[in-house]
Amino acid sequence: MTISGVALLAICTLLGSLLGDLLGIALGVKANVGGVGIAMMFLIAARLWLGRRGLLSHGLKTGVEFWGSFYIPIVVAMAAQQNVVAAAKGGPIVVIAGIGAVAVCFAMVALIGRLSGPVETMDQIEAREAELLAVPVPNFKSGRVA
């Protein structure tokens, strides 16, 4: 039932909050660092794990999808509560951390792109599907189907 999806989200949120608090302590910050993001990654991982093992019931899937759709508004609301001016006054470490995070994201996108193998264009996919289905391709110049 749907309540199972909410329970899974609650477990992921608690774990994410705990790890975010521990990360904040490790960095010397008196705040939760990335708890919501960590929770959402746990939720995605749990959903994939359950799906691969055939344990993802319709109700569980519905509950996870319902709360997963709230991810962006929650992150926006949490970001609105952050005091960016006070953080920037903390020194250059904020700028270094921001540049570092963006650089790591760019590097990961490049790495995933290289590891994913060759990519087909839509024209190649459509041509392959047309060959498989043996769909006659219309010849617009002559008005006939080839």
Salt bridges, closest charged atoms under 4 A:
GLU65 OE2 - ARG47 NH2 3.33
GLU120 OE2 - ARG128 NH1 2.57
